[in-house]
């Protein structure tokens, strides 16, 4: 343990909370259907989605209808993702030539990504094609995170709703959260990460010559675009088996800082968005302080533990 380590922990938490405050206010405006600075660009796109889906965004749903729509959407997402993974071998954008996933692995992966668990029991660079990563897993990284945000939005409305009033429209919440919050943030972060050296390629791989003169095949994927929403959506399940320990996914200390802040910022923003929506800013400040103390204490304990040398290394 040293002062640099403590400073890094404090920097990440400080940046996450500082950025979360304005982001949370913006999220609350999105949840409440208020005007945002992205309206001139995204409002026509939002309306196009509603017309295509036959959705009336002004029609509020009760808790039963809201929950039913949420479950139906995620069940459909599971079925589509499961089918995509099983049929991966005959689908396009598979330069790696990967076969379809086995039934149990496709089931495990689909359930995991649809529920925002994103637990991986496979090596991404040796199992899942470019098409499956982009169309299957990345899409679920967006909509599973957006689903969690819709629940927070509905809960906030329930706190201030009159008896018998609805809790909002799931389809509108899902569309607005994805379109106004997650997509713009992920776009900016992906461009920044790609500029800092995170790989973004549709090629299968590249051949490299090692210092010893041997040949090495290095897998390539559209990593920056998936990494951005993986972190912002508080997802797991990255392109590579070791996720952010891979040099093509996390090549520099700066990319490490950015991704660490990104995986924290949306959780903190939800505090501020909830507080503004239910008009309980003082209560939310107390929650944020309590969360900072809890996370700081847990982070300090983990840092102290992880800073100790491995017993096997000491014994050797």
ABEGO torsion letter per residue (X at the ends): XBAAAAAAAAAAAAAAAAAAAAAAAAAAAAAAGBBBAAAAAAAAAAAAAAAAAGBBAABBBBAAAAAAAAAAAAAAAAAAAAAAAAAAAABBGBAAGBBBBBAAAAAAAAAAAAAGAGBBABBAAAABBAAAAAAAAAAAAAAAAAAAAAAAAAAAAAAABBBGBBAEBAAAAAAAAAAAAAAAAAAAAAAAAAAAGBBBBABABBBBBBAAGBBBBBBBBBAAAAAAAAAAAGBBGBABAAEAABAAABABAAAAAAAAAAAAAAAAAAAAAAAAAAGBAAAAAAAAAAAAAAAAAAAAAAAAAAABBBAAAAAX
